[in-house]
């Protein structure tokens, strides 16, 4: 982790199963977030510019409302403590 960065996200991937058929088996995979990487430095703002549901899926994965199957999320601990 860069000593100045507040948050680093590396190769974050969040997939959802697509279910179908009589028994609702998993027939495909929806790649909602596929390989997202970025760093957030002090004083920077971060935004997604595409329209759709991927922004909320990315945000939910970062704050662990969704469990991302792959990738790393690192936060600098001192940003939360005085």
C-alpha positions in Angstrom: 0.0 0.0 0.0 1.3 3.4 -0.9 2.1 5.4 2.3 0.0 8.3 1.2 -3.1 6.6 -0.2 -6.3 6.4 1.9 -7.8 3.5 0.1 -6.6 1.0 -2.5 -8.8 -1.4 -4.5 -7.1 -4.1 -6.6 -8.7 -6.3 -9.2 -12.1 -6.3 -7.4 -14.6 -8.7 -9.0 -18.2 -9.2 -8.0 -20.3 -11.8 -9.9 -23.9 -12.9 -9.5 -25.4 -16.1 -10.6 -28.2 -16.1 -13.2 -30.8 -18.7 -12.4 -33.3 -20.3 -14.7 -35.1 -23.5 -15.6 -37.5 -25.5 -13.5 -35.2 -26.0 -10.6 -33.7 -22.4 -10.7 -30.2 -23.7 -11.2 -27.3 -21.4 -12.0 -27.2 -21.2 -15.8 -24.8 -18.2 -16.3 -22.9 -15.6 -14.4 -23.5 -11.8 -14.5 -20.1 -10.0 -14.1 -21.3 -6.8 -12.3 -17.8 -5.6 -11.3 -14.9 -7.2 -13.2 -11.3 -6.2 -12.4 -11.7 -2.7 -11.0 -8.5 -1.2 -9.5 -7.9 2.3 -8.1 -6.2 4.4 -5.4 -7.7 7.2 -3.4 -5.2 9.8 -2.3 -5.8 12.6 0.3 -7.9 15.4 -1.1 -9.1 13.4 -4.1 -12.6 12.6 -5.0 -13.7 9.4 -6.8 -16.7 8.9 -9.0 -18.1 6.4 -11.5 -19.2 8.0 -14.7 -21.1 5.2 -16.3 -24.9 4.9 -15.9 -26.2 1.6 -14.5 -26.1 -0.5 -11.4 -22.4 -1.1 -11.3 -21.6 1.9 -9.2 -23.8 0.8 -6.3 -22.5 -2.8 -6.6 -18.9 -1.4 -6.5 -19.7 0.8 -3.4 -21.5 -2.1 -1.6 -18.5 -4.4 -2.3 -16.1 -1.8 -0.9 -18.0 -1.3 2.4 -18.6 -5.1 2.5 -22.4 -5.1 2.1 -21.7 -7.6 -0.6 -18.9 -10.1 -0.3 -16.6 -9.8 -3.3 -15.4 -13.1 -4.5 -12.0 -11.8 -5.6 -9.8 -8.8 -5.1 -8.3 -6.7 -2.3 -9.6 -3.6 -0.5 -7.1 -1.8 1.8 -8.0 1.1 4.0 -5.6 3.3 5.9 -6.6 2.8 9.6 -5.5 6.3 10.7 -8.3 8.0 8.6 -10.9 6.6 11.1 -8.9 7.4 14.2 -7.9 10.8 15.5 
